[in-house]
Amino acid sequence: MPLTLRSGVTLPNRIMMSPMTTQQSFYNGTVTRDEIAYYAARAKGLGAVITGAANVQADGKGWPGELSIADDQMLPELTELAKAIQAKGAKAIIQIFHAGRMTDRATLGGVQPVSASAVAAPRPGAETPRAMTLAEIEQVIKSFGAATKRAIEAGFDGIELHGANTYLIQQFFSPHSNRRTDQYGGDRQARFTFIKELLTEVFETVHQYAKRPFIVGYRISPEEFETPGIRFADTLWLLTQLQNFDLDYIHLSENDYQRIAQDPDYQDHSMLFYVHQALQGKLPLIGVGNVRNRQDVTQVLADAELVAVGRQLIFDPDWALKLQQGADETMLTAPFKEALKSIPLNTPLRDFVATMV
């Protein structure tokens, strides 16, 4: 069933490809032939494809083989990518981000990572980032605007702001990574300042340069495990703020759509249920996480307007067509670890996927 978003873009159906890292880009972030073929092969039967994260600045690169939208020189291949997805009938959305502290000097060519504050991520071997100056914050916000303009010029149908998975946008909202004492730090209203200014910049860019309806989505992680960190109640508050902008959707980042919150006040239902309830139909919600069959799709759509599919599409590229055609018996059901042994994937993708399954 089609869905017309606030921007005016109509998705042909409610199934989307989840943004996933594939490490298939060139060393400088240029899209490769393999990458274009990968997305085109999986776009069939989908309402939209959301690409893996593309960095908006060179110092925002999170890993080798990552997409980049940080320079105009990337436009020819980005244009080819958008066209390849659209040729299969799906809308093309590019996810844009800055890794912040979730990177390292080796990835950045010896440059120290930056973040809201000089606080290392709570993971083994994490480097301590340098706190961004006010001028650098202003510049990164401008870079998100410039990336949005490039997405428009490349012919994408929209962008997704990656405010999840502990990358820079989330780092400014998190009390763990943001210990600033200026206008960008403090209580959660103050920590929202970066997001507010970022959204303002993006929408001003869309209004100035988009000649046709253009999607702006926003992805969130519902909670953090570190202390201090984002709690589920903080996320519900964040949703009330995001509703003040002309976003087309909220995308919940989860590894399982049935996941329960850590917060004891929100454990009677899934976090997907509570987020959907909080949005009150004001913004479409994308549910995601271990969706593999028709039953999963039905269960997600009980608490969301859209469903994103990730790993299943890596190993079963025609999965969406099988769903449409009722060919459920032909869907891959084997554990992904087993599928990795028999399904051909190119080397960078295979090596990365092996760390995920």
C-alpha positions in Angstrom: 0.0 0.0 0.0 1.5 3.4 -1.0 2.3 6.1 1.6 2.5 9.8 0.8 4.9 11.6 3.1 4.7 15.1 4.4 7.1 16.4 1.8 4.7 15.1 -1.0 6.8 12.1 -2.0 4.7 9.0 -2.4 6.4 5.7 -1.5 5.0 2.8 -3.7 4.8 0.5 -0.7 5.7 0.3 3.0 8.9 -1.8 2.8 12.3 -0.2 2.8 15.9 -1.3 2.7 17.6 -0.5 6.0 20.8 1.6 5.9 23.7 -0.8 6.3 27.5 -0.5 6.1 29.0 -2.4 3.2 32.5 -1.0 2.9 32.3 -1.1 -0.9 33.3 2.5 -1.7 36.8 3.5 -2.9 39.3 4.7 -0.3 38.2 8.3 -0.8 34.5 7.5 -0.5 33.6 7.4 -4.2 30.8 5.0 -5.1 32.0 1.9 -6.9 30.5 -0.3 -9.7 30.0 -3.1 -7.2 28.1 -0.8 -4.8 25.8 0.4 -7.5 25.1 -3.2 -8.6 24.5 -4.2 -4.9 21.8 -1.6 -4.3 20.2 -2.1 -7.7 19.9 -5.8 -7.1 18.1 -5.3 -3.9 15.8 -2.3 -4.8 13.3 -4.5 -6.7 9.9 -4.5 -5.0 10.8 -1.9 -2.3 9.2 1.4 -1.5 12.6 2.9 -0.8 16.3 2.1 -0.4 18.2 3.9 2.3 21.9 3.7 1.6 24.6 3.1 4.2 26.0 6.2 5.9 27.8 8.8 3.8 30.1 11.2 5.6 29.6 15.0 5.2 33.2 15.9 6.1 36.5 14.1 5.7 37.0 14.1 9.5 33.6 12.5 9.9 34.7 9.3 8.2 34.0 6.3 10.4 35.5 3.3 8.6 37.3 2.3 5.4 35.2 1.8 2.3 32.6 4.3 3.5 30.4 6.4 1.2 31.2 10.1 1.1 29.1 13.1 0.2 31.6 15.6 1.4 32.8 16.9 -2.0 31.3 17.8 -5.4 33.7 15.4 -7.0 31.5 12.6 -5.7 28.4 13.8 -7.6 28.8 11.8 -10.9 28.9 8.4 -9.1 26.2 9.4 -6.5 24.0 10.4 -9.4 24.5 6.9 -11.0 23.6 5.3 -7.6 20.4 7.2 -7.3 19.4 6.4 -10.8 20.1 2.7 -10.4 17.9 2.5 -7.4 15.1 4.5 -9.0 15.2 2.4 -12.2 14.0 -0.5 -10.1 10.9 1.5 -8.9 12.2 2.4 -5.4 12.8 5.8 -4.0 16.5 6.6 -3.3 17.4 8.0 0.1 21.0 8.6 1.1 21.8 8.5 4.8 24.2 11.3 5.9 26.3 11.5 9.0 29.5 12.4 10.8 31.1 9.7 13.0 32.4 12.1 15.7 34.3 10.1 18.3 33.3 6.7 16.7 36.4 6.6 14.5 40.1 6.7 14.9 43.3 8.3 13.7 44.1 5.4 11.4 40.8 5.9 9.5 41.4 9.7 9.5 44.9 9.6 8.2 46.5 10.6 11.5 43.9 13.3 12.5 42.4 13.1 16.0 38.7 12.5 16.0 36.4 15.2 17.2 33.2 15.2 19.3 31.0 17.4 21.5 33.5 16.9 24.3 36.8 15.2 25.0 35.3 12.0 26.3 36.2 8.6 24.9 33.5 6.2 23.9 33.0 3.3 26.4 34.5 0.6 24.1 37.8 -1.2 24.0 40.6 0.8 22.4 38.5 4.0 21.9 40.4 7.1 21.3 39.7 10.3 23.2 38.4 12.9 20.8 39.1 16.6 20.8 36.2 18.8 21.8 34.9 20.8 18.8 35.3 24.6 18.8 32.2 26.8 18.2 33.6 27.5 14.7 33.9 23.8 14.0 30.3 23.2 15.2 29.1 25.9 12.8 31.1 24.3 10.0 29.8 20.8 10.5 26.2 22.1 10.5 27.0 23.9 7.2 28.5 20.6 5.9 25.2 18.8 6.6 23.5 21.5 4.5 26.1 21.1 1.7 25.6 17.4 1.8 21.8 17.8 1.5 22.4 20.1 -1.5 24.6 17.4 -3.2 21.9 14.8 -2.5 19.4 17.0 -4.3 21.8 17.6 -7.2 22.6 13.9 -7.5 18.9 13.2 -7.9 18.2 11.4 -4.7 14.6 11.5 -3.4 15.7 12.4 0.0 18.2 12.1 2.9 18.1 10.4 6.3 20.0 12.2 9.1 21.8 9.6 11.1 21.1 10.7 14.6 21.6 7.1 15.9 24.2 4.5 16.7 26.3 6.9 18.9 27.5 9.0 16.0 28.0 12.8 16.2 24.4 13.9 16.1 23.6 11.5 19.0 26.9 12.5 20.7 25.6 16.1 21.1 22.4 14.9 22.7 24.0 12.3 25.0 25.0 13.4 28.5 27.9 10.9 28.2 29.6 12.4 25.2 28.4 16.0 25.7 29.9 17.6 28.8 30.0 21.1 27.3 29.3 24.2 29.4 28.4 26.6 26.5 25.1 26.9 24.6 25.5 23.3 23.2 25.7 21.6 26.6 23.8 21.2 29.9 20.3 19.9 30.3 18.6 18.0 27.5 17.1 21.2 26.1 20.6 22.7 25.7 22.0 19.4 24.3 19.2 19.5 21.7 20.6 22.9 20.4 22.9 21.2 17.9 20.1 19.1 16.5 17.8 22.1 16.2 20.4 24.1 14.3 21.2 21.2 12.1 17.6 20.6 11.2 17.1 24.3 10.5 20.1 24.3 8.1 18.9 21.2 6.3 15.4 22.4 5.8 16.6 25.8 4.6 18.8 24.0 2.1 15.8 21.9 0.9 13.6 24.9 0.5 16.2 26.7 -1.4 17.4 24.0 -3.8 14.9 21.2 -4.2 12.7 21.7 -7.3 10.5 18.7 -6.4 9.4 17.0 -3.2 12.4 15.9 -1.2 12.4 13.5 1.8 14.1 14.4 5.1 14.0 11.5 7.6 15.7 11.2 11.0 17.1 8.0 12.7 17.3 7.6 16.4 18.7 5.0 18.9 16.2 4.7 21.7 18.7 4.4 24.6 22.3 4.1 25.6 23.8 1.7 28.0 26.5 4.0 29.4 26.1 6.1 32.5 25.3 8.9 32.2 23.6 8.2 28.9 20.4 8.7 26.9 17.5 6.9 28.6 14.2 6.0 27.0 12.4 8.9 28.7 15.0 11.2 27.0 14.1 9.7 23.6 10.4 10.2 24.2 11.2 13.9 25.0 13.4 14.2 21.9 10.4 13.0 19.8 8.3 15.9 21.0 11.0 18.3 19.8 11.4 16.6 16.4 7.7 16.9 15.8 8.2 20.6 15.5 10.1 20.1 12.2 8.8 19.0 8.8 10.3 15.6 9.0 8.9 12.9 6.8 9.6 10.0 9.2 11.3 8.8 12.3 13.5 5.6 11.9 14.1 3.6 15.1 17.5 1.9 15.1 17.2 -1.5 16.7 18.7 -5.0 16.2 15.3 -6.5 17.1 11.9 -4.9 16.6 10.6 -6.7 19.7 13.3 -5.2 22.0 12.3 -4.1 25.5 13.6 -0.9 27.1 16.0 -1.0 30.1 13.8 1.5 31.9 11.4 -0.4 34.2 8.6 2.1 33.5 8.5 1.0 29.8 8.8 -2.8 29.9 5.1 -3.9 29.3 5.6 -3.4 25.5 8.3 -3.1 23.0 10.1 0.2 22.5 8.7 0.3 19.0 5.2 0.3 20.5 6.0 3.1 22.9 7.7 5.3 20.3 4.7 4.8 17.9 2.3 5.7 20.7 4.3 8.8 21.5 4.3 10.0 17.9 0.5 9.8 17.8 0.4 9.6 14.1 2.1 13.0 13.6 5.1 11.4 12.0 5.4 8.0 10.2 7.6 5.6 12.1 9.9 3.0 10.5 10.4 -0.2 12.6 13.4 -2.4 12.0 15.4 -5.3 13.5 15.6 -8.9 12.5 12.7 -8.8 10.0 12.9 -11.9 7.9 9.4 -13.0 6.9 5.8 -12.0 6.4 4.9 -12.5 10.0 7.7 -10.1 11.1 6.4 -7.5 8.6 2.9 -7.8 9.9 4.0 -7.5 13.5 6.2 -4.4 12.8 3.4 -2.7 10.9 1.1 -3.1 13.9 3.3 -0.5 15.6 4.7 1.4 12.7 3.8 2.9 9.3 6.9 1.5 7.6 9.2 -1.5 8.0 12.9 -1.6 7.1 14.7 -4.8 6.2 18.4 -5.2 6.6 20.4 -8.4 6.7 17.7 -10.5 5.0 18.1 -8.4 1.9 21.9 -8.8 1.9 21.5 -12.6 1.5 18.1 -12.7 -0.2 18.1 -9.8 -2.8 14.7 -10.7 -4.3 13.0 -11.0 -0.8 10.7 -8.0 -1.4 9.5 -9.4 -4.7 8.9 -12.8 -3.0 6.8 -11.0 -0.4 4.7 -9.2 -3.1 4.2 -12.4 -5.1 3.3 -14.6 -2.1 6.4 -16.8 -2.7 7.2 -17.0 1.0 8.4 -20.6 0.7 11.3 -19.4 -1.4 12.5 -16.9 1.2 15.9 -17.6 2.9 15.3 -19.0 6.3 18.8 -20.3 7.2 20.8 -18.6 9.9 22.8 -15.7 8.4 26.0 -17.3 9.5 25.2 -20.4 7.5 24.0 -18.3 4.5 27.4 -16.5 4.4 29.1 -19.8 3.5 27.1 -20.4 0.3 25.8 -17.0 -1.0 28.3 -15.1 -3.2 29.2 -11.6 -1.9 32.2 -9.5 -2.9 35.2 -9.5 -0.6 34.8 -6.2 1.3 31.1 -6.9 1.9 31.6 -10.6 2.9 34.4 -9.6 5.3 32.2 -7.0 7.0 29.1 -9.1 7.1 31.1 -11.8 8.8 31.4 -9.5 11.7 27.7 -8.9 11.9 26.3 -12.4 11.9 
